[in-house]
Amino acid sequence: MLGMVSDLIADRFRDHSFDIAKQDYKFMRIKAAKERIYKMYPDIELIDMGVGEPDIQADKGVVDVLCQEAGKLENRLYSDNGTKEFQAAAAEYLSNVFKVDNLDPYEEVLHGIGAKSILSMLPLCFINPGDITLTTLPSYPIIATHTKYLGGVVYGLPLLRSNGFYPDFSNINNIILYRSKLLYINYPNNPTGQVATKEFYKKVVDFAHKNNIVVIADSTYSTIVFDGEEPLSFLSIEGAKEIGIEIHSLSKAFNMTGWRIAFAAGNPDVINILSTVKANSDSGQFRAIQKAGAYALRHPQISRCNVERYSRRFDLLIKVLKEIGFDVSKPKATFYCYLPIPKGTRDGVVFKDAEDFSLYLLTQAQICTVPWNTPEANVRLSVTFEAKDIEDEKRIINLIKERLLRLQLVF
């Protein structure tokens, strides 16, 4: 009987190249390795700088709204494609924080059950077999995975240190461009920490107009910027709304990862077809969560408190990493820093790739990171590690320094 079911599984699952649990989605492997380390070294503190999730809970005001709304009779109902209150709050947020004032909240904004859900639906809106999605490498894999589900093709645009971690559109073959439907970009960028500039976004808009491509701008980390850097919206660029949408998530900026609430905003035709797919995929997020999300969006100072904490931790961490020998600067945004891997250690260990180094850090120093080998061998460190207070942050950073020094890394 089990064999019969296996024979009936859709052909798309016979191509394991897009299986995020086994290939692209390396967090599963890191999680398994962490569990082994916990068993091997139960008395040693593991410093988790791997998967990026906020280290503190949602703001008390947000939680209070959820508690107040959760028991109201009217909030038991399906929300379908969203509440007008959340749509209005999202439009106000884009206006207040990003100076994007040309949005109709009811025609050009759509909520989602997290950014991941929105990204998974967008290929259904546009991709036929053989169509191409252009996506940066490395990147969050969901839009690429679902493009492949539909028989589409993913064309990677490498984010290289030599190019400032921006994609190069100049060398894409005309045949690729002709078949391309979607362009996925993500700034501030995970994992590199790079931010977009107005000049870069203008290039993206011109490229999309010229080649008739829809832009999906993933702005999940949009307000987590440091040292005078200002939040920048793709939609603030002239012509952007004509060819694309922007996705904002409350997960990272507002410590609401598990709440699963986000929104897409921009081109009304994209929003309309996305709403059609969404209406046939889910029944909307719990109304009480949308109301709490609306409260959060109307209190952007919540995310500024997070920025202060992450910036402080980076100031401590980057200093230590430089002392160890890493070629690294403080990122302009996100809670990630992206490090080229060392060559090896003084006692003869040679790191063949990023995953090799990441696993070495985990087993030998009990420091958890996330590796990337494409397009260059780097590891990502997140400053979302759990710490009780500022003194505990300093203690953890000093512990990182002690453990890294013991490894005697060679660069």
C-alpha positions as CSV (number, residue, x, y, z in Angstrom):
1,M,0.0,0.0,0.0
2,L,2.8,2.4,0.9
3,G,4.5,1.7,-2.5
4,M,1.2,2.5,-4.3
5,V,1.0,5.9,-2.7
6,S,4.6,6.6,-3.6
7,D,3.8,5.9,-7.2
8,L,0.9,8.4,-7.1
9,I,2.9,11.3,-5.8
10,A,3.1,14.2,-8.2
11,D,6.1,14.2,-10.6
12,R,7.3,17.6,-9.3
13,F,8.4,15.8,-6.1
14,R,10.6,13.5,-8.0
15,D,12.9,16.4,-8.7
16,H,14.6,16.9,-5.4
17,S,16.6,20.0,-6.6
18,F,14.0,22.3,-5.1
19,D,13.2,20.4,-1.9
20,I,13.9,23.1,0.6
21,A,14.0,20.6,3.5
22,K,16.8,18.7,1.8
23,Q,18.6,21.3,-0.4
24,D,18.1,25.0,-0.2
25,Y,16.5,25.1,3.2
26,K,19.7,24.5,5.1
27,F,18.2,25.5,8.4
28,M,16.8,22.0,8.8
29,R,20.4,20.6,8.7
30,I,21.6,23.2,11.2
31,K,18.7,22.3,13.5
32,A,19.6,18.6,13.4
33,A,23.3,19.4,14.0
34,K,22.3,21.6,17.0
35,E,20.3,18.8,18.5
36,R,23.4,16.5,18.3
37,I,25.5,19.1,20.0
38,Y,23.1,19.6,22.8
39,K,23.3,15.8,23.5
40,M,27.1,15.7,23.1
41,Y,27.8,18.8,25.3
42,P,24.8,19.2,27.7
43,D,26.8,21.4,30.1
44,I,28.2,23.8,27.5
45,E,26.3,26.9,26.6
46,L,25.5,26.8,22.8
47,I,25.5,30.3,21.2
48,D,22.8,30.3,18.6
49,M,23.6,32.8,15.8
50,G,21.9,30.7,13.2
51,V,18.2,31.1,12.2
52,G,17.2,34.7,12.5
53,E,14.3,35.1,14.8
54,P,13.8,38.1,17.2
55,D,15.1,37.2,20.7
56,I,12.3,39.0,22.6
57,Q,8.5,38.8,22.5
58,A,6.2,41.2,20.9
59,D,5.6,44.6,22.4
60,K,3.2,44.7,25.4
61,G,0.8,47.0,23.6
62,V,0.6,44.6,20.7
63,V,0.0,41.6,23.0
64,D,-2.7,43.6,24.9
65,V,-4.6,44.3,21.7
66,L,-4.5,40.6,20.8
67,C,-5.8,39.7,24.2
68,Q,-8.6,42.2,24.1
69,E,-9.7,41.3,20.6
70,A,-9.3,37.5,20.8
71,G,-12.5,37.1,22.9
72,K,-14.7,39.4,20.9
73,L,-17.6,37.6,19.1
74,E,-17.2,39.4,15.8
75,N,-13.5,38.3,15.5
76,R,-14.5,34.7,15.3
77,L,-15.4,35.2,11.6
78,Y,-13.3,34.4,8.5
79,S,-11.3,37.4,7.5
80,D,-11.0,36.2,3.9
81,N,-8.7,38.7,2.1
82,G,-8.3,40.9,5.1
83,T,-9.8,43.6,7.2
84,K,-10.1,47.1,6.1
85,E,-8.5,48.3,9.4
86,F,-5.3,46.3,8.7
87,Q,-5.2,47.5,5.1
88,A,-5.6,51.1,6.2
89,A,-2.9,50.7,8.8
90,A,-0.5,49.2,6.3
91,A,-1.0,52.2,3.9
92,E,-0.5,54.6,6.8
93,Y,2.7,52.8,7.8
94,L,4.1,53.1,4.3
95,S,3.2,56.8,4.3
96,N,4.5,57.6,7.7
97,V,7.7,55.6,7.6
98,F,8.6,55.5,3.9
99,K,6.8,58.6,2.5
100,V,4.8,56.4,0.1
101,D,1.5,58.4,-0.2
102,N,0.0,57.2,-3.5
103,L,-1.6,53.9,-2.3
104,D,-5.2,53.0,-2.3
105,P,-5.4,50.8,0.9
106,Y,-8.4,48.8,-0.4
107,E,-7.2,48.1,-4.0
108,E,-3.4,48.2,-3.6
109,V,-2.8,46.5,-0.2
110,L,-3.4,42.8,0.7
111,H,-2.6,41.1,3.9
112,G,-1.0,37.7,4.0
113,I,-0.4,34.9,6.6
114,G,3.3,35.9,6.7
115,A,5.6,36.9,3.8
116,K,6.3,33.3,3.1
117,S,2.7,32.7,2.3
118,I,2.6,35.7,-0.1
119,L,5.8,34.6,-1.9
120,S,4.5,31.0,-2.3
121,M,1.4,32.3,-4.1
122,L,2.9,34.8,-6.5
123,P,4.3,32.2,-9.0
124,L,0.8,30.8,-9.3
125,C,-0.3,34.3,-10.5
126,F,2.3,34.4,-13.3
127,I,4.3,31.3,-14.0
128,N,3.5,28.8,-16.8
129,P,5.7,25.8,-17.6
130,G,8.9,27.2,-19.1
131,D,8.5,30.7,-17.7
132,I,11.5,32.1,-15.8
133,T,11.8,33.7,-12.3
134,L,14.9,35.8,-11.9
135,T,16.1,35.7,-8.3
136,T,19.1,36.8,-6.4
137,L,21.6,34.3,-5.0
138,P,21.7,33.7,-2.1
139,S,18.1,34.4,-1.3
140,Y,15.1,33.2,0.6
141,P,14.1,30.2,-1.5
142,I,10.3,30.2,-1.4
143,I,9.5,32.0,-4.7
144,A,12.1,29.9,-6.5
145,T,10.7,26.7,-5.0
146,H,7.1,27.4,-6.1
147,T,8.3,28.5,-9.6
148,K,9.8,25.0,-10.0
149,Y,6.6,23.4,-8.6
150,L,4.8,24.9,-11.6
151,G,7.3,23.8,-14.2
152,G,9.0,27.2,-14.3
153,V,12.7,27.9,-14.4
154,V,14.8,29.8,-11.9
155,Y,17.6,32.0,-13.1
156,G,20.0,33.1,-10.4
157,L,21.6,36.5,-10.2
158,P,24.7,36.2,-8.0
159,L,25.2,38.7,-5.1
160,L,29.0,39.2,-5.1
161,R,31.0,41.2,-2.7
162,S,32.9,42.7,-5.6
163,N,29.6,44.1,-6.9
164,G,28.5,45.4,-3.5
165,F,25.9,42.6,-3.2
166,Y,23.7,44.0,-6.0
167,P,22.6,41.9,-8.9
168,D,24.1,42.6,-12.3
169,F,21.4,42.9,-15.0
170,S,23.8,43.6,-17.8
171,N,24.8,40.1,-18.7
172,I,21.5,38.3,-18.9
173,N,20.9,36.6,-22.2
174,N,18.1,38.0,-24.3
175,I,16.5,34.5,-24.5
176,I,16.4,34.5,-20.7
177,L,14.9,38.0,-20.6
178,Y,12.2,37.1,-23.2
179,R,11.0,34.2,-21.0
180,S,11.3,36.0,-17.7
181,K,8.1,37.0,-15.8
182,L,9.2,37.7,-12.3
183,L,12.2,39.4,-10.6
184,Y,12.7,38.8,-6.9
185,I,14.9,41.2,-4.9
186,N,15.3,41.5,-1.2
187,Y,16.7,44.7,0.4
188,P,17.7,45.2,3.1
189,N,19.2,41.9,2.2
190,N,19.3,38.6,3.9
191,P,22.0,37.3,4.3
192,T,24.4,40.1,3.2
193,G,23.0,43.0,5.2
194,Q,23.3,45.3,2.2
195,V,20.7,48.1,1.7
196,A,19.1,49.3,-1.5
197,T,19.8,52.8,-2.8
198,K,17.5,55.0,-4.9
199,E,19.9,54.6,-7.7
200,F,19.7,50.8,-7.5
201,Y,15.9,50.8,-7.3
202,K,15.8,53.1,-10.3
203,K,17.9,50.6,-12.3
204,V,15.4,47.8,-11.2
205,V,12.4,49.9,-12.4
206,D,14.1,50.7,-15.7
207,F,15.1,47.0,-16.2
208,A,11.5,45.8,-15.4
209,H,9.9,48.3,-17.7
210,K,12.2,47.6,-20.6
211,N,11.8,43.8,-20.3
212,N,8.1,43.6,-19.2
213,I,8.9,41.9,-15.9
214,V,7.0,42.1,-12.6
215,V,9.2,43.0,-9.6
216,I,8.7,41.4,-6.2
217,A,10.5,43.5,-3.7
218,D,10.8,41.6,-0.4
219,S,11.2,44.3,2.3
220,T,11.0,42.1,5.3
221,Y,13.9,43.9,7.0
222,S,13.0,47.4,5.8
223,T,13.1,49.3,9.1
224,I,16.1,47.4,10.7
225,V,18.7,49.9,9.6
226,F,21.7,51.4,11.5
227,D,23.9,54.5,12.0
228,G,21.8,57.1,10.1
229,E,20.6,54.8,7.3
230,E,17.0,55.7,6.5
231,P,14.3,53.1,5.6
232,L,13.8,53.1,1.8
233,S,10.7,51.7,0.0
234,F,10.9,50.3,-3.6
235,L,7.4,51.9,-4.1
236,S,8.9,55.4,-3.4
237,I,10.7,55.3,-6.8
238,E,8.9,56.8,-9.8
239,G,7.4,54.1,-12.0
240,A,7.8,51.3,-9.4
241,K,4.1,50.8,-8.8
242,E,3.5,50.3,-12.5
243,I,5.6,47.2,-12.6
244,G,5.7,45.7,-9.1
245,I,4.8,45.2,-5.5
246,E,6.6,45.3,-2.2
247,I,6.1,42.8,0.7
248,H,6.4,43.9,4.3
249,S,6.4,41.5,7.3
250,L,5.8,42.2,10.9
251,S,7.9,39.2,11.9
252,K,11.3,40.8,12.2
253,A,10.6,44.4,12.8
254,F,7.9,43.9,15.4
255,N,9.0,40.6,17.0
256,M,5.9,38.8,15.6
257,T,7.5,35.9,13.8
258,G,5.0,33.2,14.9
259,W,2.0,35.5,14.5
260,R,2.2,35.1,10.7
261,I,1.1,38.5,9.5
262,A,2.4,40.5,6.5
263,F,1.2,42.5,3.6
264,A,1.8,43.1,-0.1
265,A,1.4,46.6,-1.6
266,G,1.7,48.1,-5.0
267,N,0.5,47.4,-8.5
268,P,-3.3,46.9,-8.4
269,D,-3.3,44.3,-11.1
270,V,-0.8,42.2,-9.2
271,I,-2.7,42.7,-5.9
272,N,-5.9,41.7,-7.7
273,I,-4.6,38.4,-9.1
274,L,-2.8,37.7,-5.8
275,S,-6.1,38.2,-4.0
276,T,-7.8,35.7,-6.3
277,V,-5.1,33.0,-5.6
278,K,-5.2,33.8,-1.9
279,A,-9.0,33.5,-1.8
280,N,-8.6,30.0,-3.1
281,S,-5.7,29.1,-0.7
282,D,-6.6,30.4,2.7
283,S,-9.4,32.1,4.6
284,G,-7.3,35.0,6.0
285,Q,-5.4,35.5,9.3
286,F,-7.4,35.6,12.6
287,R,-9.0,39.0,12.8
288,A,-7.6,39.6,16.3
289,I,-4.0,39.2,15.0
290,Q,-4.8,41.6,12.2
291,K,-6.0,44.2,14.7
292,A,-2.9,43.7,16.8
293,G,-0.8,44.0,13.6
294,A,-2.6,47.3,12.8
295,Y,-1.7,48.6,16.3
296,A,2.0,47.6,15.6
297,L,2.1,49.4,12.3
298,R,0.7,52.5,13.9
299,H,3.5,52.4,16.5
300,P,6.7,52.2,14.4
301,Q,8.8,53.2,17.4
302,I,8.5,49.6,18.5
303,S,10.9,48.5,15.7
304,R,13.2,51.4,16.5
305,C,13.8,49.8,20.0
306,N,14.9,46.6,18.2
307,V,17.2,48.6,16.0
308,E,19.0,50.1,19.0
309,R,19.6,46.6,20.5
310,Y,20.8,45.0,17.3
311,S,23.1,48.0,16.5
312,R,24.6,47.8,20.0
313,R,25.3,44.1,19.6
314,F,26.9,44.6,16.2
315,D,29.2,47.2,17.6
316,L,30.5,44.6,20.1
317,L,30.5,41.6,17.7
318,I,32.2,43.3,14.7
319,K,35.1,44.5,16.9
320,V,35.7,41.0,18.1
321,L,35.4,39.4,14.6
322,K,38.0,41.9,13.3
323,E,40.3,41.0,16.1
324,I,40.0,37.3,15.2
325,G,40.9,38.1,11.6
326,F,37.6,38.1,9.7
327,D,37.3,40.6,6.8
328,V,34.0,42.2,8.0
329,S,32.3,45.6,8.5
330,K,29.2,46.4,10.4
331,P,26.2,45.8,8.2
332,K,24.0,48.8,7.3
333,A,20.8,46.8,8.0
334,T,19.2,43.5,9.1
335,F,20.4,41.6,12.1
336,Y,22.8,39.5,10.0
337,C,26.5,39.8,9.2
338,Y,27.9,37.8,6.3
339,L,31.5,36.6,6.6
340,P,33.9,35.0,4.1
341,I,35.1,31.8,5.6
342,P,38.7,31.3,6.8
343,K,41.1,29.0,5.0
344,G,41.5,26.6,7.9
345,T,43.3,26.4,11.3
346,R,46.9,26.5,12.3
347,D,46.9,22.9,13.3
348,G,46.1,21.8,9.7
349,V,42.3,21.8,9.3
350,V,41.3,23.0,5.9
351,F,37.7,24.2,5.2
352,K,36.5,22.9,1.9
353,D,33.3,25.0,1.9
354,A,31.0,27.1,4.1
355,E,29.1,24.2,5.4
356,D,32.3,22.5,6.5
357,F,33.3,25.6,8.4
358,S,29.9,26.1,9.9
359,L,29.8,22.6,11.2
360,Y,33.3,23.0,12.6
361,L,32.2,26.1,14.5
362,L,29.2,24.2,15.9
363,T,31.2,21.1,17.0
364,Q,34.4,22.8,18.1
365,A,33.2,26.1,19.5
366,Q,29.4,25.5,20.0
367,I,28.6,28.5,17.9
368,C,25.7,28.0,15.5
369,T,25.8,29.8,12.1
370,V,24.2,29.4,8.7
371,P,26.4,28.6,5.7
372,W,26.2,29.7,2.0
373,N,28.3,28.2,-0.7
374,T,26.6,29.9,-3.6
375,P,27.8,32.2,-5.1
376,E,30.7,32.5,-2.6
377,A,31.6,30.6,0.5
378,N,30.3,32.7,3.5
379,V,28.6,32.1,6.8
380,R,25.8,34.2,8.3
381,L,25.8,35.3,11.9
382,S,22.7,36.7,13.5
383,V,22.7,39.0,16.6
384,T,19.3,37.7,17.7
385,F,21.0,35.4,20.3
386,E,19.2,35.4,23.6
387,A,20.7,37.7,26.3
388,K,19.1,38.9,29.5
389,D,20.5,42.4,29.4
390,I,23.4,44.5,28.1
391,E,25.9,42.9,30.5
392,D,24.8,39.5,29.3
393,E,25.3,40.6,25.7
394,K,28.9,41.6,26.6
395,R,29.4,38.3,28.3
396,I,28.2,36.3,25.3
397,I,30.3,38.3,22.8
398,N,33.4,37.8,25.0
399,L,32.6,34.1,25.1
400,I,32.4,34.1,21.3
401,K,35.9,35.7,21.2
402,E,37.4,33.2,23.6
403,R,36.0,30.2,21.6
404,L,37.1,31.6,18.3
405,L,40.6,32.4,19.5
406,R,41.0,28.8,20.7
407,L,40.4,27.6,17.1
408,Q,43.5,29.5,15.8
409,L,41.8,30.3,12.5
410,V,43.9,31.0,9.4
411,F,42.7,33.6,6.8
